Amino acid sequence: MEQPRTALVIGGGIGGLTAAVALDRRGGRSPSSSGPPRWSRSGRASRWRRTPSARWTRSRWETRCARGPTGRGGELRLPGGRRLARTDNTAAVRRFGGPVVIAHRAELVALLAARLPEGAVRTHATATLVDPGDPRPGGRPARVRIAVPNTADADDGGNATADHHTNDRDNTRADPNGNDEDTTPATHPDTTPATHPHPAPDLELSADLVVAADGIHSAVRRAVFPGHPAPRYAGFTAWRFVVPAPDGVRGVAHETWGPGGVWGTVPLAGGRIYAYATAAVPAGGRAVDDERAELLRRFGAWHHPVPALLDAVGPAEVLRNDVYTAATPPPAFHHGRVALLGDAVHPMTPNLGQGGCQAVEDAVVLAHEAAPDADLGAALAAYTRQRLPRTMEVVRRAERIGRLSTWRSRPACALRAGLMAATARLAPDLALRALDGIADWRPPAGTYAAGARGTRTAARREEQE
Ligand SMILES: Cc1cc2nc3c(=O)[nH]c(=O)nc-3n(C[C@H](O)[C@H](O)[C@H](O)COP(=O)(O)OP(=O)(O)OC[C@H]3O[C@@H](n4cnc5c(N)ncnc54)[C@H](O)[C@@H]3O)c2cc1C
């Protein structure tokens, strides 16, 4: 009897979890011994960093998963309140075949994790690539070492997994609205090897495929492409928070561009508001007092509802992250039996709201190409061919917009506003145009969504629906 193929995913963010779900659904269609090999269950994740997310665009799958409201559209404004342009979601549907869907990152991550088989996700474990393996038929498997917190946690039936506690891009604050980026959830006491009184020995696992979704500072990327330059600072920092909508804050999204900074307000499901702001500042800075005070200084005099939102948020609920982008395209999105995806391989500025979306696309395409009976080497090469040029174009486009947003000189900003207003008059769907060739993406035919029929996970999901 042919052994099922095994996949191990490093990283439990949006990219890693989507890959785990997609590979799980891709496999299992032919459980008979004479059928093609299948992927065994995979997955791995960490504590979920509850970061507010923003504009998760596109696919029906995502719409179902996200459960967020489809936004009612948005406005582009100036700090005094003048409206430069407006978009609505019917225009998005016309243009891209579906609405813009807003989802809270923690909720999306929870939905993805819930679609994995019981026990597939291991939290609080750190994975290190030991050997990328050889993808040729009969070639050696990839090997991954996992630092497990204690012996009890190590037993997950051999379906390895890993995830990590930290992401130094992020702050570590907790708040009741789910803004905590990387704190230990109350339900998962921290048992890192460093602090546990009886740390277990590391576990070494082999897999036919390793998916490296270990985020912007990816150690796997550094290991397989040691000469590849690290992501570089994009020239601005970003703040984010989620609050219950204060009285008088209506449900229309806006993005407001001022000298050297941008403010965005996005309604979320459940009467909450997601707010974000950016400012062109040197890397590594922190407010002398607290980040809410910094936001008040920079944006407190901007138009409604910015002051109302700042009134509604507590200092500890504001996240701040410097923004980084890929310095150059990597040589490939794969090496040996390792596929890299998400921020690990194409970090981008958030100006198009595409980092997470592109990670989802990566995962879908990878699962499509790496079918259980496919030649793995050819599948991974096809994955790179499809994903590298597309994501690098998104990186470039996002960065261009990011650079525009950092203009500080008032005459230059006045010129920018004039151009935006004029362009919006001539081309009313200005903001949507930025997503042409991006938001109209369609998954390859016969992906995991179709393959899901009949799998254990799909059956469970159907029962729930
Ligand atoms: C301010 C801001 C706003 C954004 N807005 C949007 C938006 O509106 N829409 C959108 O689509 N995207 C947005 N993004 C981008 C989006 O957040 C990222 O692109 C996305 O989260 C990347 O997902 P990922 O799974 O690749 O990486 P991550 O979410 O970073 O996940 C990586 C995971 O791997 C774990 N890990 C790291 N090393 C190891 C290890 N050795 N072993 C085990 N686990 C490990 C980490 O702990 C982490 O859990 C935004 C980003 C920022 C900074």
The ligand as a Tripos MOL2 file, in Angstrom:
@<TRIPOS>MOLECULE
LIG
   53    58     1     0     0
SMALL
NO_CHARGES

@<TRIPOS>ATOM
      1 C1         -0.3750   47.6170    9.1940 C.3       1 LIG1
      2 C2         -0.6890   46.4190    8.3520 C.ar      1 LIG1
      3 C3         -1.9360   46.3310    7.7160 C.ar      1 LIG1
      4 C4         -2.2320   45.2340    6.9070 C.ar      1 LIG1
      5 N1         -3.4380   45.1810    6.2600 N.ar      1 LIG1
      6 C5         -3.7180   44.1420    5.4370 C.ar      1 LIG1
      7 C6         -4.9560   44.0560    4.7520 C.ar      1 LIG1
      8 O1         -5.7850   44.9130    4.8690 O.2       1 LIG1
      9 N2         -5.1820   43.0020    3.9420 N.ar      1 LIG1
     10 C7         -4.2660   42.0200    3.7600 C.ar      1 LIG1
     11 O2         -4.5110   41.0790    3.0000 O.2       1 LIG1
     12 N3         -3.0670   42.0820    4.3960 N.ar      1 LIG1
     13 C8         -2.7880   43.0990    5.2270 C.ar      1 LIG1
     14 N4         -1.5860   43.1540    5.8810 N.ar      1 LIG1
     15 C9         -0.5780   42.1220    5.6060 C.3       1 LIG1
     16 C10        -0.8760   40.8480    6.3350 C.3       1 LIG1
     17 O3         -0.9880   41.0950    7.7120 O.3       1 LIG1
     18 C11         0.2590   39.8560    6.1020 C.3       1 LIG1
     19 O4          0.6320   39.8600    4.7520 O.3       1 LIG1
     20 C12        -0.1770   38.4690    6.4660 C.3       1 LIG1
     21 O5         -0.5470   38.4110    7.8140 O.3       1 LIG1
     22 C13         0.9360   37.4720    6.1890 C.3       1 LIG1
     23 O6          0.5320   36.2170    6.6330 O.3       1 LIG1
     24 P1          1.6070   35.0650    6.7890 P.3       1 LIG1
     25 O7          0.8210   33.8670    7.2040 O.co2     1 LIG1
     26 O8          2.4420   34.9800    5.5650 O.co2     1 LIG1
     27 O9          2.5820   35.5480    7.9350 O.3       1 LIG1
     28 P2          2.3060   35.8570    9.4780 P.3       1 LIG1
     29 O10         0.9080   36.3010    9.7030 O.co2     1 LIG1
     30 O11         3.4060   36.7600    9.9140 O.co2     1 LIG1
     31 O12         2.4510   34.4360   10.1710 O.3       1 LIG1
     32 C14         3.6990   33.8200   10.3600 C.3       1 LIG1
     33 C15         3.6020   32.9180   11.5550 C.3       1 LIG1
     34 O13         4.7640   32.0970   11.6130 O.3       1 LIG1
     35 C16         5.1810   32.0110   12.9470 C.3       1 LIG1
     36 N5          6.6030   31.6270   12.9550 N.ar      1 LIG1
     37 C17         7.6670   32.3760   12.6670 C.ar      1 LIG1
     38 N6          8.7970   31.6420   12.7990 N.ar      1 LIG1
     39 C18         8.4200   30.3820   13.1820 C.ar      1 LIG1
     40 C19         9.1350   29.1780   13.4920 C.ar      1 LIG1
     41 N7         10.4660   29.1090   13.4320 N.pl3     1 LIG1
     42 N8          8.4280   28.0870   13.8510 N.ar      1 LIG1
     43 C20         7.0940   28.1270   13.9130 C.ar      1 LIG1
     44 N9          6.3710   29.2520   13.6210 N.ar      1 LIG1
     45 C21         7.0330   30.3610   13.2640 C.ar      1 LIG1
     46 C22         4.8740   33.3960   13.5160 C.3       1 LIG1
     47 O14         4.7750   33.3830   14.9230 O.3       1 LIG1
     48 C23         3.5190   33.6670   12.8750 C.3       1 LIG1
     49 O15         2.4750   33.1220   13.6430 O.3       1 LIG1
     50 C24        -1.2690   44.2190    6.7240 C.ar      1 LIG1
     51 C25        -0.0190   44.3050    7.3800 C.ar      1 LIG1
     52 C26         0.2560   45.3920    8.1930 C.ar      1 LIG1
     53 C27         1.6200   45.4570    8.8690 C.3       1 LIG1
@<TRIPOS>BOND
     1     1     2 1
     2     2     3 ar
     3     2    52 ar
     4     3     4 ar
     5     4     5 ar
     6     4    50 ar
     7     5     6 ar
     8     6     7 ar
     9     6    13 1
    10     7     8 2
    11     7     9 ar
    12     9    10 ar
    13    10    11 2
    14    10    12 ar
    15    12    13 ar
    16    13    14 ar
    17    14    15 1
    18    14    50 ar
    19    15    16 1
    20    16    17 1
    21    16    18 1
    22    18    19 1
    23    18    20 1
    24    20    21 1
    25    20    22 1
    26    22    23 1
    27    23    24 1
    28    24    25 2
    29    24    26 1
    30    24    27 1
    31    27    28 1
    32    28    29 2
    33    28    30 1
    34    28    31 1
    35    31    32 1
    36    32    33 1
    37    33    34 1
    38    33    48 1
    39    34    35 1
    40    35    36 1
    41    35    46 1
    42    36    37 ar
    43    36    45 ar
    44    37    38 ar
    45    38    39 ar
    46    39    40 ar
    47    39    45 ar
    48    40    41 1
    49    40    42 ar
    50    42    43 ar
    51    43    44 ar
    52    44    45 ar
    53    46    47 1
    54    46    48 1
    55    48    49 1
    56    50    51 ar
    57    51    52 ar
    58    52    53 1
@<TRIPOS>SUBSTRUCTURE
     1 LIG1         1 GROUP 0 **** ****
